[in-house]
Amino acid sequence: MFMNYGRQRILLFFGVLFCGLIGLSALSYQLSLNNAANSLETELNNSLPEKIIGAGINDSQHELLNNFLVSRINQDLAFLPMTGRLNNIKYCQAQVQSLYGKTYHSPSSVLRTITVNWSVNEHPHRMSLGLNCQHNWSSLIFSQFILAILSAALLASINKPLHGNNKQLVSILLAHGHSRSDAIALCASTNRCNPTQAQALNIVVAKAPQHTAAILKFLDTGGFKNSNTAQLDWLSYGLQKHPEQFEQAIHICLAPATLSFYLATGHIAIHGVDIKLPSTPFFYYVWYAQQRHQNTDGNEGWFINPPSNRADRSTDSQLINLMQQYGGHYKAINDLEEKGLRAKTLDQNRSKIKDELCQVLGETLATPYLFELERDPQTARFKYRLAIEPSDIVFFEHKCRSASKAATASHT
């Protein structure tokens, strides 16, 4: 990013240098011609009419005398040296183009035209001369090259005016110790942001401005380019939970939207966030997840609550075996063995699971990983299942951790 910014400055410098050299040289060339023409015209108008009148050559009908006059003027003006060490013109030459209305030299090949006017006995007379000059190209190019370098350096060093969001970003970066040039270079990535990336940037600036430089660098590498709104909600959560750990917040945002169960350790991971549930609600959560994942009997994970006055004695063994295998609480196992699977127990554990997830994640983020319900048309009782898709449920049997390095959110 910084290399690109530096390369842009270099290209700008040489672009201005090249254009400036051509433009300044052309301007200086024309100004030098104008200067030489004006100076010579002033000098000739001050001296030449007096010499012509004094010589008595004032009759337009005397062709031989007029030709002689033209010849002498051309000789006198054949070489006009220019003084000055850095003068852009070496010398000039002037030739009479017309005198008394007669043409002596074609005006098409001259660079400038000079007019000399005088009057004799109130009769106006006029002479035009064509001016050609030999330029001092080495002096011209050298002097304009120096000016072009200075102009290019000045323009390349001037920062573009900042507007809107970039102005705010630069102010934040300056407040967090970045130089102005680095801040402007970092903000260059915002010009390539799509709407999702711009939204991610706004979230970071609002919630954790100390990470503004980090998010700009991340966006410059294409971060969040293919993200969605749901992931940005997780970015907000990650910044809230880990305000000083930007990489952790990014990990949570971009983690797979899976629900992982670690049976040996009794914890779960949702979207890269590790959560430790109380023992009994954890196993009921696992059991509902198994129903959803395995799609037993093609019921798509739905389980109908037992009647309020009669326990389910055909399903309780599943939960008992699960708790016995992975270290469930003795009291919960004993309650199932003695009383069976009751609607009240299921309701309590679903409520506890919801409370735990909402406490850690908030209701909006937790909802896709909780329960949905319908009324069973045959029994008129409610049936429940996990809202998450079966393919997004993962089980780990051994003491492995999730891919995330998130700190476990523990609750007892």
C-alpha positions as CSV (number, residue, x, y, z in Angstrom):
1,M,0.0,0.0,0.0
2,F,2.8,2.4,1.0
3,M,4.8,1.4,-2.1
4,N,1.8,2.1,-4.3
5,Y,1.4,5.5,-2.6
6,G,5.1,6.2,-3.1
7,R,4.9,5.1,-6.7
8,Q,2.0,7.4,-7.3
9,R,4.0,10.3,-6.0
10,I,7.0,9.4,-8.2
11,L,4.8,9.1,-11.3
12,L,3.1,12.4,-10.4
13,F,6.6,14.1,-10.0
14,F,7.8,12.9,-13.4
15,G,4.5,13.6,-15.1
16,V,4.5,17.2,-13.9
17,L,8.2,17.5,-14.7
18,F,7.7,16.3,-18.3
19,C,4.6,18.4,-19.0
20,G,6.1,21.4,-17.1
21,L,9.3,21.2,-19.1
22,I,7.4,21.2,-22.4
23,G,4.9,23.9,-21.3
24,L,7.5,26.2,-19.7
25,S,9.9,25.9,-22.7
26,A,7.1,26.7,-25.2
27,L,6.0,29.6,-23.0
28,S,9.5,30.9,-22.6
29,Y,10.1,30.5,-26.3
30,Q,7.1,32.7,-27.2
31,L,7.8,35.3,-24.5
32,S,11.4,35.6,-25.7
33,L,10.2,36.3,-29.3
34,N,7.7,38.8,-28.1
35,N,10.3,40.5,-26.0
36,A,12.8,40.7,-28.8
37,A,10.1,41.9,-31.2
38,N,8.8,44.6,-28.9
39,S,12.3,45.9,-28.0
40,L,13.3,46.1,-31.7
41,E,10.1,47.7,-32.7
42,T,10.5,50.4,-30.0
43,E,14.1,51.0,-31.0
44,L,13.3,51.2,-34.8
45,N,10.4,53.5,-34.3
46,N,12.6,55.9,-32.3
47,S,15.5,56.0,-34.7
48,L,14.7,54.7,-38.2
49,P,12.1,57.4,-39.3
50,E,14.5,60.2,-38.4
51,K,17.3,58.6,-40.5
52,I,15.1,58.0,-43.5
53,I,13.8,61.6,-43.4
54,G,17.4,62.9,-42.9
55,A,18.6,60.9,-45.9
56,G,15.8,62.5,-48.0
57,I,14.4,59.1,-49.2
58,N,10.7,60.0,-48.8
59,D,9.3,59.5,-52.3
60,S,7.5,56.3,-52.9
61,Q,7.8,56.8,-56.7
62,H,11.6,56.5,-56.6
63,E,12.0,52.8,-56.9
64,L,15.8,52.7,-57.1
65,L,16.1,54.8,-54.0
66,N,13.6,52.7,-52.1
67,N,15.4,49.5,-53.2
68,F,18.6,51.0,-51.9
69,L,17.0,51.9,-48.6
70,V,15.6,48.4,-48.2
71,S,19.0,46.9,-49.0
72,R,20.7,49.0,-46.4
73,I,18.1,48.3,-43.7
74,N,18.4,44.6,-44.4
75,Q,22.2,44.8,-44.1
76,D,22.0,46.7,-40.8
77,L,19.5,44.3,-39.3
78,A,21.0,41.1,-40.6
79,F,22.6,40.3,-37.3
80,L,21.2,41.5,-34.0
81,P,23.0,39.8,-31.1
82,M,21.2,39.3,-27.8
83,T,23.1,40.0,-24.5
84,G,22.8,38.2,-21.2
85,R,24.3,34.9,-20.0
86,L,21.0,33.1,-19.7
87,N,19.3,34.8,-22.6
88,N,17.1,32.3,-24.5
89,I,17.8,34.0,-27.9
90,K,21.3,34.0,-29.4
91,Y,20.6,36.6,-32.2
92,C,17.9,37.8,-34.5
93,Q,17.5,39.0,-38.1
94,A,15.1,41.5,-39.5
95,Q,14.2,42.0,-43.2
96,V,11.9,44.6,-44.8
97,Q,8.7,43.0,-45.9
98,S,7.0,46.1,-47.3
99,L,7.7,49.7,-47.9
100,Y,5.3,52.3,-49.3
101,G,2.9,49.5,-50.1
102,K,5.4,47.4,-52.1
103,T,6.2,43.9,-50.9
104,Y,9.9,43.0,-50.7
105,H,9.9,39.8,-48.7
106,S,7.3,37.1,-48.1
107,P,5.8,37.4,-44.6
108,S,5.1,33.6,-44.3
109,S,8.5,32.6,-43.1
110,V,8.9,35.1,-40.3
111,L,8.3,34.6,-36.6
112,R,7.1,38.1,-35.7
113,T,6.2,41.2,-37.7
114,I,7.5,44.7,-36.7
115,T,5.8,47.9,-37.9
116,V,7.5,51.3,-38.2
117,N,5.3,54.4,-38.8
118,W,6.2,58.0,-39.6
119,S,4.8,60.9,-41.5
120,V,6.2,63.6,-43.8
121,N,4.2,66.7,-44.4
122,E,1.3,65.0,-42.7
123,H,1.5,62.1,-45.1
124,P,1.7,58.8,-43.2
125,H,4.3,56.3,-44.2
126,R,4.7,52.7,-43.1
127,M,7.3,50.0,-43.2
128,S,6.9,46.4,-42.0
129,L,9.8,44.1,-41.1
130,G,9.9,40.4,-40.6
131,L,11.8,39.1,-37.6
132,N,13.5,35.7,-37.3
133,C,15.5,34.6,-34.3
134,Q,18.0,31.8,-33.4
135,H,17.2,30.5,-30.0
136,N,19.7,29.5,-27.4
137,W,18.3,26.0,-26.8
138,S,20.7,24.9,-24.1
139,S,20.0,28.0,-22.0
140,L,16.2,27.7,-22.7
141,I,16.0,24.0,-21.8
142,F,18.3,24.3,-18.8
143,S,16.5,27.3,-17.2
144,Q,13.0,25.7,-17.8
145,F,14.2,22.4,-16.6
146,I,15.1,23.9,-13.2
147,L,11.7,25.6,-13.0
148,A,10.0,22.4,-14.0
149,I,11.8,20.4,-11.3
150,L,10.8,23.0,-8.7
151,S,7.2,23.0,-9.9
152,A,7.0,19.2,-10.0
153,A,8.5,18.9,-6.5
154,L,6.1,21.5,-5.1
155,L,3.0,19.9,-6.7
156,A,4.1,16.3,-5.8
157,S,4.5,17.4,-2.1
158,I,1.1,19.0,-1.9
159,N,-1.5,16.6,-0.5
160,K,-4.9,16.4,-2.0
161,P,-7.5,18.1,0.1
162,L,-9.3,15.6,2.3
163,H,-13.1,15.4,2.3
164,G,-15.8,13.6,4.2
165,N,-14.8,10.2,5.7
166,N,-11.2,10.4,4.7
167,K,-10.8,13.6,6.6
168,Q,-12.1,11.9,9.7
169,L,-9.9,8.8,9.2
170,V,-6.8,10.9,8.9
171,S,-7.7,12.8,12.1
172,I,-8.1,9.5,13.9
173,L,-4.8,8.1,12.6
174,L,-3.0,11.3,13.5
175,A,-4.4,11.0,17.0
176,H,-3.0,7.5,17.3
177,G,0.6,8.4,16.4
178,H,0.7,8.1,12.6
179,S,2.4,10.7,10.4
180,R,0.2,12.6,8.0
181,S,1.8,11.0,4.9
182,D,1.3,7.5,6.3
183,A,-2.3,8.4,7.3
184,I,-3.1,9.5,3.8
185,A,-1.5,6.4,2.3
186,L,-3.5,4.2,4.6
187,C,-6.8,5.9,3.6
188,A,-6.1,5.2,-0.1
189,S,-7.7,1.8,0.3
190,T,-11.1,3.4,1.0
191,N,-11.3,4.4,-2.7
192,R,-11.6,0.7,-3.6
193,C,-14.0,-0.4,-0.9
194,N,-17.3,-2.0,-1.7
195,P,-20.4,-1.2,0.5
196,T,-19.8,-4.1,2.8
197,Q,-16.1,-3.1,3.3
198,A,-17.2,0.5,3.9
199,Q,-19.7,-0.7,6.5
200,A,-17.0,-2.8,8.3
201,L,-14.7,0.3,8.4
202,N,-17.5,2.4,9.9
203,I,-18.1,-0.3,12.6
204,V,-14.4,-0.3,13.6
205,V,-14.1,3.5,13.6
206,A,-17.2,3.8,15.8
207,K,-16.4,0.9,18.3
208,A,-12.6,0.7,18.3
209,P,-11.0,3.7,16.6
210,Q,-7.6,2.6,17.9
211,H,-7.7,-0.2,15.3
212,T,-8.4,2.2,12.3
213,A,-5.0,1.6,10.8
214,A,-5.3,-2.2,11.2
215,I,-8.8,-2.3,9.5
216,L,-7.5,-0.1,6.6
217,K,-4.6,-2.5,6.0
218,F,-7.0,-5.4,6.2
219,L,-9.3,-3.8,3.6
220,D,-6.4,-3.1,1.4
221,T,-5.7,-6.8,1.2
222,G,-9.3,-7.5,0.2
223,G,-10.6,-8.2,3.7
224,F,-14.5,-8.3,4.0
225,K,-14.8,-8.1,0.2
226,N,-17.1,-11.1,0.1
227,S,-18.6,-10.7,3.6
228,N,-22.3,-10.3,4.4
229,T,-24.3,-8.3,6.9
230,A,-24.6,-11.2,9.4
231,Q,-20.8,-11.4,9.6
232,L,-20.5,-7.7,10.3
233,D,-22.8,-8.2,13.3
234,W,-20.2,-10.7,14.5
235,L,-17.5,-8.1,13.9
236,S,-19.3,-5.7,16.2
237,Y,-19.6,-8.4,18.8
238,G,-15.9,-9.3,18.5
239,L,-14.8,-5.7,18.9
240,Q,-17.1,-5.3,21.9
241,K,-15.7,-8.5,23.6
242,H,-12.1,-8.0,22.6
243,P,-11.6,-4.2,22.2
244,E,-7.8,-4.5,22.3
245,Q,-7.5,-7.7,20.1
246,F,-8.3,-6.7,16.6
247,E,-7.2,-10.1,15.1
248,Q,-9.5,-11.9,17.5
249,A,-12.4,-9.7,16.5
250,I,-11.6,-10.5,12.8
251,H,-11.4,-14.2,13.5
252,I,-14.8,-14.2,15.2
253,C,-16.3,-12.2,12.3
254,L,-15.0,-14.6,9.6
255,A,-15.3,-17.8,11.5
256,P,-17.7,-20.5,10.0
257,A,-21.3,-20.1,11.2
258,T,-21.2,-23.5,12.8
259,L,-22.3,-24.9,16.1
260,S,-19.6,-27.2,17.5
261,F,-19.9,-29.5,20.5
262,Y,-16.8,-30.6,22.4
263,L,-18.2,-33.6,24.3
264,A,-15.1,-34.4,26.3
265,T,-14.7,-30.9,27.7
266,G,-18.4,-29.9,27.9
267,H,-18.2,-26.7,25.9
268,I,-19.5,-25.4,22.6
269,A,-18.2,-23.0,19.9
270,I,-20.5,-20.7,18.0
271,H,-19.1,-18.7,15.1
272,G,-15.6,-18.8,16.6
273,V,-16.7,-18.0,20.2
274,D,-16.1,-20.6,22.8
275,I,-18.8,-20.9,25.5
276,K,-18.8,-23.1,28.6
277,L,-22.3,-24.2,29.5
278,P,-23.5,-25.8,32.8
279,S,-23.3,-29.5,32.6
280,T,-26.9,-30.6,32.4
281,P,-28.1,-27.9,29.8
282,F,-25.0,-28.8,27.8
283,F,-26.1,-32.5,27.4
284,Y,-29.7,-31.5,26.6
285,Y,-28.3,-29.1,23.9
286,V,-26.2,-32.0,22.6
287,W,-29.2,-34.3,22.5
288,Y,-31.3,-31.8,20.6
289,A,-28.4,-31.2,18.2
290,Q,-28.1,-35.0,17.6
291,Q,-31.8,-35.2,16.7
292,R,-31.3,-32.3,14.2
293,H,-28.1,-33.7,12.8
294,Q,-29.1,-37.3,12.5
295,N,-32.7,-36.7,11.2
296,T,-33.9,-39.8,13.0
297,D,-37.0,-41.4,11.4
298,G,-37.1,-38.5,8.9
299,N,-38.6,-36.1,11.4
300,E,-36.0,-33.3,10.5
301,G,-35.0,-33.0,14.1
302,W,-38.4,-32.3,15.6
303,F,-39.1,-33.7,19.1
304,I,-42.6,-33.5,20.5
305,N,-42.8,-32.5,24.2
306,P,-44.1,-35.4,26.4
307,P,-47.5,-34.9,28.0
308,S,-47.4,-32.7,31.1
309,N,-48.8,-35.6,33.2
310,R,-46.7,-38.5,31.7
311,A,-43.0,-38.9,31.3
312,D,-41.4,-40.3,28.1
313,R,-39.8,-43.6,29.0
314,S,-38.8,-44.5,25.5
315,T,-36.3,-41.7,24.9
316,D,-34.8,-41.0,28.3
317,S,-32.2,-43.7,27.7
318,Q,-30.6,-41.6,25.0
319,L,-29.9,-38.8,27.4
320,I,-28.8,-41.2,30.2
321,N,-26.3,-42.9,28.0
322,L,-25.0,-39.5,26.7
323,M,-24.5,-38.2,30.2
324,Q,-22.9,-41.4,31.5
325,Q,-20.5,-41.6,28.6
326,Y,-19.2,-38.0,28.9
327,G,-19.5,-37.3,32.6
328,G,-22.9,-35.9,33.2
329,H,-24.1,-34.8,36.6
330,Y,-25.1,-37.8,38.8
331,K,-28.3,-36.0,40.0
332,A,-29.4,-35.3,36.4
333,I,-28.8,-39.0,35.5
334,N,-30.6,-40.2,38.6
335,D,-33.6,-38.0,37.9
336,L,-34.0,-39.4,34.4
337,E,-33.7,-43.0,35.6
338,E,-36.3,-42.5,38.3
339,K,-38.8,-40.1,36.6
340,G,-38.1,-40.4,32.9
341,L,-37.9,-37.6,30.4
342,R,-40.5,-35.0,31.4
343,A,-41.9,-31.9,29.6
344,K,-41.0,-29.7,32.5
345,T,-37.3,-30.8,32.4
346,L,-37.1,-30.2,28.7
347,D,-38.7,-26.8,29.1
348,Q,-36.3,-25.8,31.9
349,N,-33.2,-26.9,30.0
350,R,-34.2,-25.2,26.8
351,S,-34.8,-22.0,28.8
352,K,-31.4,-22.4,30.5
353,I,-29.7,-22.9,27.1
354,K,-31.3,-19.8,25.7
355,D,-30.4,-17.7,28.8
356,E,-26.8,-18.8,28.6
357,L,-26.3,-18.1,24.9
358,C,-28.1,-14.8,25.0
359,Q,-26.0,-13.7,28.0
360,V,-22.8,-14.4,26.0
361,L,-23.9,-13.5,22.5
362,G,-26.9,-11.3,22.8
363,E,-30.3,-12.4,21.5
364,T,-29.8,-11.4,17.9
365,L,-26.6,-13.5,17.4
366,A,-27.9,-16.3,19.6
367,T,-31.3,-16.8,17.9
368,P,-30.0,-18.9,14.8
369,Y,-28.5,-21.4,17.3
370,L,-31.6,-21.7,19.5
371,F,-34.9,-23.5,19.1
372,E,-37.8,-23.1,16.9
373,L,-41.2,-24.6,17.7
374,E,-44.4,-25.8,16.1
375,R,-47.7,-27.3,17.3
376,D,-48.0,-30.9,16.4
377,P,-51.3,-31.4,14.6
378,Q,-51.9,-34.9,16.0
379,T,-51.1,-34.4,19.7
380,A,-51.8,-30.6,19.9
381,R,-48.5,-30.4,21.9
382,F,-45.6,-28.3,20.9
383,K,-42.6,-29.8,19.2
384,Y,-39.1,-28.3,19.2
385,R,-35.9,-28.5,17.2
386,L,-32.7,-26.5,16.7
387,A,-33.1,-23.8,14.1
388,I,-29.6,-24.3,12.6
389,E,-29.1,-26.5,9.5
390,P,-27.9,-30.0,10.2
391,S,-24.8,-29.5,8.0
392,D,-23.7,-26.6,10.4
393,I,-23.6,-28.9,13.5
394,V,-20.3,-30.5,14.3
395,F,-19.4,-32.9,17.1
396,F,-15.9,-33.5,18.6
397,E,-15.5,-36.6,20.7
398,H,-12.0,-35.9,22.1
399,K,-10.3,-33.2,24.0
400,C,-9.6,-31.0,21.0
401,R,-10.2,-27.3,20.9
402,S,-11.9,-25.4,18.1
403,A,-9.8,-23.7,15.5
404,S,-10.4,-20.4,17.2
405,K,-8.1,-19.0,19.8
406,A,-11.0,-17.3,21.4
407,A,-11.1,-17.0,25.2
408,T,-13.7,-19.3,26.6
409,A,-16.7,-17.6,28.0
410,S,-17.4,-19.6,31.2
411,H,-20.7,-19.8,33.1
412,T,-21.6,-22.2,35.8
